[in-house]
Amino acid sequence: MSPATGSTAPRRAAGRGDRVRPAPPRWRLVVPVKPLSIAKSRLAGAIGPGHRPELALAFALDTVRTALTCDRVHGVLVVTDDARVAAAIRGLGADVVADVGGGLNAALAHGARIAGAARPRTGVAALSADLPALRAEELDRVLAAATGVRRAFLADAAGVGTTLLAAAPGVALAPGFGGPSRARHLASGAIELTPYDVDSVRRDVDTGEDLRTAIGLGVGAATAAVLPSVPFLPRAAAS
């Protein structure tokens, strides 16, 4: 075409710089939080019973706050009957549903059904509430490893329990948390995830030694704010 008739520039083939990487598959997380009056009972011997509720709340807040910043997370649903926990969690921008009773796994199954119904094309993952050193990039690696697998889990630092259990869209979560849950989840057919460098996702806190390790990894702001009032010193600082 001549300029007078409105010529256009030759078409250019799309190059690498023109392509946009598709967004990674995203997950809805379900986080169970016990009433603060009974949470983290095994920590009482290390820190005293009076500080246990404050630390339990701080752990949950740091876990949820970090999870919400993870690229692969499309919302967090907390299952709890504790009004104080519910108010604090909502303040972070997470959703809250009441516990239906029946124990930890019943709570997780209930939360997973709600999360799955809200976004049927999104996978659902149960995440422990006591991961105060959680790093978003490490959680992202775990969720990336779980993508495309029907059911998968991450063992805790001790290799006995579980800190994360994931189910693909449309697949029942079928949680088996508590005690030797690694063996239980393996027996249920779930695939064990083994991504590199995800210590913060494995490091749940049940004992004083667990807390020392989490402090060494670097805890979140809520836990860090509570620690100065707790009669507890990391081993490296003890005299």
SULTABEL-V617717 format. One record per helix or strand of 3 or more residues. SS is the DSSP state (hx for helix, st for strand). FROM is the first residue (numbers start at 1). LEN is the number of residues. If there is no record, write none. Layout:
BEGIN
ss=<SS;SS>
from=<FROM;FROM>
len=<LEN;LEN>
END
This chain:
BEGIN
ss=<hx;hx;st;hx;hx;st;hx;st;hx;st;hx;st;st;hx;hx;hx;hx;hx>
from=<3;16;27;41;49;73;83;95;104;123;136;151;162;181;199;208;221;235>
len=<3;3;6;7;20;7;10;3;15;5;11;5;6;7;4;10;7;3>
END
